[in-house]
Amino acid sequence: MGEGNGPQFSVGGPAPDFCRNDREGKQHCLKDYRGKWVVLYFYPKDNTPGCIIEAVDFTAMKDEFEREGATIIGMSPDSERSHQSFTEKRDLKITLLADPEREVLKSYGAWEEKFLYGRSFLGVVRSTVLIDPEGRVAYHWSHVSAKGHAGEVRDKLLELKAKGR
């Protein structure tokens, strides 16, 4: 298999830069978000149960995150068109970016070998990276559960901000 590489970053170090398109084909680059906190979450597939829960929860908390100076970005290997449909169907208010080549997923350790029913395959690891306003990785969650995760991220953001990070 060998395609799933470990993360190319560490907490406290620089977040790997990227530029990817949203549902309308508009390019978003990580460097464009300097000066803001970025919640970068990786999810397997649009319109699937866990991914719906996570996207809807982040959408419900979007204003809270924005009050704290944070932007929420979801990323999956789905296409821009798939993100368009997902956003419209679920009335999502967060930015979803397409990474069909899986390059960003790989650089953040979110593309790795998985096992199901005795078979191995490469797939997305539901995970989140909190990036500080200077572009450094402030916190990393790997292999997360969708339910309640948005609240966990918000709590960690508040904790880090209280510590002056």
Residue, then its C-alpha position, 0 to 999 in steps of 0.5 A: m500500500g505505502e501511499g498513506n504517509g504519516p503527518q508532515f508536521s508536528v504540534g508547535g511547528p509550521a502547518p503545511d501550506f496548501c491551496r484548494n478550491d471550494r464548491e464554487g471553484k474559488q481557491h483558498c490558500l492557508k496563507d490567506y488565513r494568517g492572523k486568524w485561527v484555522v480549524l482544518y478538519f478532514y472527513p471521509k465523504d460528503n453526505t455520509p452519516g458521520c460527515i453530516i453530523e460533523a459538518v452540521d455541528f461546525t455550521a451550528m457553532k460557526d458564529e461562536f468560532e468566528r467571535e474567537g477569530a477562527t475560521i472553519i475549513g472542512m476538507s475531503p477528497d470529494s469534488e467541488r460539485s459534490h461539496q456544492s450538493f452537500t452544502e445545499k442539501r444540509d444548508l452548511k455555512i462553512t467552507l469545504l475544500a476539495d482535495p481529489e489528489r489527496e495531497v493535502l490529506k497526506s501532508y496532514g496524515a489524514w490519508e492512511e491504510k485502514f482495515l475493515y472486515g479483514r481487508s486493507f485499503l487507503g482512506v481518510v482518517r477523520s481528524t482535525v488540526l487547529i492552526d494558530p494565527e502565525g500558521r503553526v499547528a497548535y493542536h492535532w486530533s487524530h481518529v476522532s468521533a464526529k459526534g461532539h467533536a466541534g465542541e471539543v475543538r471550541d473548548k481547546l481553542l478557548e483554552l489555548k487563547a486563555k493561555g495566550r497562545 
